[in-house]
């Protein structure tokens, strides 16, 4: 009710701010480098938007996929393979369509990094979550995924690029998406939600790229460490070390 009222009262201002942000925002490229790495007893399938594609990092080694594979390899003492299906601007429905069109390798773990573009595009949470259900089902059926870790939307109320009150509004929408996501996967042992680590919640602006909208290399590293811990626990894997 509060968000609906805010949208009615602030609608023209929010619309103007959104258009201005799109027109003036610094557009960074997706991270360079291969989108797949063979080898390893454990394999990852990473699906998502610009954050999954590594916008804000120079190379995939510094982005989410590379950092996560590295963090898991350190914990498991063996190489980790991965496949990345991610495109800037994709919401959950577009990510599902992209996954449907992709040639998928075998994978043990699905990681999704989606939600921001659903919030920006004002996609109803139920619609976005239905697409996430489809991504999970498709990954299990075609890639053999045993565990899906859905990354919650980041704290958009802390994004330096966004002016107020648009920043507050998107932050509230992201929190609503995250609550719906947690409720959606509750009671499903093969699906989990990862909320960004406390340091990224607390120091979001300091860990972002120069565009004020995407993680920088340090942000990706922290995110990957938290994901690696959750994957090890979720699959009950023997680990040499766990991040503290």
TAPE-V900393 format. One record per pair of residues at least 4 apart in sequence whose C-alpha atoms are under 8 Angstrom apart, sorted by the first residue. I is the first residue (numbers start at 1). J is the second residue. Records with the same first field share a line. If there is no record, write none. Layout:
BEGIN
I=J + J
END
This chain:
BEGIN
1=5
2=6
3=7 + 169 + 172 + 173
4=8
5=9
6=10 + 11 + 169
7=11 + 14
10=14
11=15
12=16
13=17
14=18 + 165 + 166
15=19
16=20
17=21 + 163 + 166
18=22 + 166
19=23
20=24
21=25 + 161 + 162
25=161 + 211
26=211
27=211
28=55 + 56 + 211
29=55 + 56
30=50 + 53 + 54 + 55 + 56 + 57 + 58 + 88
31=53 + 54 + 55 + 56 + 57 + 58 + 59 + 60 + 63
32=58 + 59 + 60
33=59 + 60 + 61
34=60
35=60 + 83 + 84 + 85
36=81 + 82 + 83 + 84
37=81 + 82 + 83
38=80 + 81 + 82
39=43 + 79 + 80 + 81
40=78 + 79 + 80 + 81
41=78 + 79 + 80 + 81
42=79 + 80 + 81 + 107 + 108
43=80 + 81 + 82 + 83 + 106 + 107 + 108 + 109
44=69 + 80 + 81 + 82 + 83 + 107 + 108 + 109 + 110 + 111
45=82 + 83 + 84 + 85 + 107 + 108 + 109 + 110 + 111
46=52 + 65 + 82 + 83 + 84 + 85 + 86 + 110 + 111 + 112 + 113
47=52 + 84 + 85 + 86 + 95 + 99 + 110 + 111 + 112 + 113
48=52 + 53 + 85 + 86 + 87 + 90 + 91 + 92 + 95 + 112 + 113 + 114
49=53 + 86 + 87 + 88 + 89 + 90 + 91 + 95 + 113 + 114 + 117
50=54 + 55 + 86 + 87 + 88 + 89 + 90 + 214
51=55 + 56 + 64 + 88 + 113 + 214 + 215
52=63 + 64 + 65 + 84 + 86 + 87 + 112 + 113
53=60 + 63 + 64 + 84 + 85 + 86 + 87 + 88
54=58 + 59 + 60 + 62 + 63 + 64 + 65
55=63 + 88 + 214 + 215
56=63 + 208 + 209 + 210 + 211 + 214 + 215 + 216 + 217
57=62 + 63 + 209 + 215 + 216 + 217
58=62 + 63
59=63
60=64 + 65 + 66
61=65 + 66 + 67
62=66 + 67 + 217 + 220 + 221
63=67 + 217 + 220 + 221
64=68 + 220 + 221 + 223 + 224
65=69 + 82 + 84 + 224
66=70
67=71 + 220 + 221 + 224 + 225
68=72 + 221 + 224 + 225 + 227 + 228
69=73 + 79 + 80 + 81 + 82
70=74 + 79 + 80
71=75 + 224 + 225 + 228
72=76 + 80 + 228 + 232
73=77 + 78 + 79 + 80
74=78 + 240 + 241
75=239 + 240 + 241 + 242
76=237 + 238 + 239 + 240
77=239 + 240
82=107
83=104 + 105
85=95 + 98 + 99 + 102
86=90 + 95
87=95
89=117
90=94 + 95 + 114 + 117
91=95 + 114 + 115 + 116 + 117 + 118 + 128
92=96 + 114 + 115 + 118 + 128 + 129 + 131 + 132
93=97 + 127 + 128 + 131 + 132
94=98
95=99 + 135
96=100 + 131 + 132 + 134 + 135
97=101
98=102
99=135
100=138
104=142 + 143
105=143
106=142 + 143 + 144 + 145
107=143 + 144 + 145
108=143 + 144 + 145 + 146 + 147
109=145 + 146 + 147 + 148 + 149 + 231
110=136 + 139 + 145 + 146 + 147 + 148 + 149
111=148 + 149 + 150 + 151
112=148 + 149 + 150 + 151
113=150 + 151 + 152 + 153
114=118 + 150 + 151 + 152 + 153
115=119 + 128 + 152 + 153 + 174 + 177
116=120 + 153 + 154 + 174
117=121
118=122 + 123 + 124 + 125 + 128
119=123 + 170 + 173 + 174 + 177
120=170
123=127 + 128
124=128
125=129 + 176 + 177 + 180
126=130 + 180
127=131
128=132
129=133 + 180 + 181 + 184
130=134
131=135
132=136
133=137
134=138
135=139
136=140 + 148
137=141
138=142 + 143
139=143 + 144 + 145
140=144 + 145 + 146
141=145
146=190
147=190 + 191 + 192 + 231 + 234 + 235
148=190 + 191 + 192
149=191 + 192 + 193 + 194 + 231
150=191 + 192 + 193 + 194
151=193 + 194 + 195 + 196
152=178 + 181 + 193 + 194 + 195 + 196
153=174 + 175 + 177 + 178 + 195
154=174 + 195 + 196 + 201
155=159 + 171 + 174 + 175 + 201 + 204
156=167 + 168 + 170 + 171 + 174
157=167 + 168 + 169 + 170 + 171 + 172
158=167 + 171 + 204 + 205
159=167 + 204 + 205 + 212 + 213
160=205 + 212 + 213
161=211 + 212 + 213
162=166 + 167
163=167
164=168
165=169
166=170
167=171
168=172
169=173
170=174
171=175
172=176
173=177
174=178
175=179
176=180
177=181
178=182
179=183
180=184
181=185 + 193
182=186 + 192 + 193
185=191 + 192 + 193
186=192
188=192
194=227 + 230
196=200 + 201 + 223 + 226
197=201 + 222 + 223 + 226
198=202
199=203 + 204 + 222
200=204 + 207 + 219 + 222 + 223
203=207
204=208
205=212
207=215 + 216 + 217 + 218 + 219
208=212 + 213 + 214 + 215 + 216 + 219
209=213 + 214 + 215 + 216 + 217
210=216
215=219 + 220
216=220
217=221
218=222
219=223
220=224
221=225
222=226
223=227
224=228
225=229 + 243
226=230 + 243
227=231
228=232
229=233 + 242 + 243
230=234
231=235
232=236 + 237 + 238 + 239
233=237
END
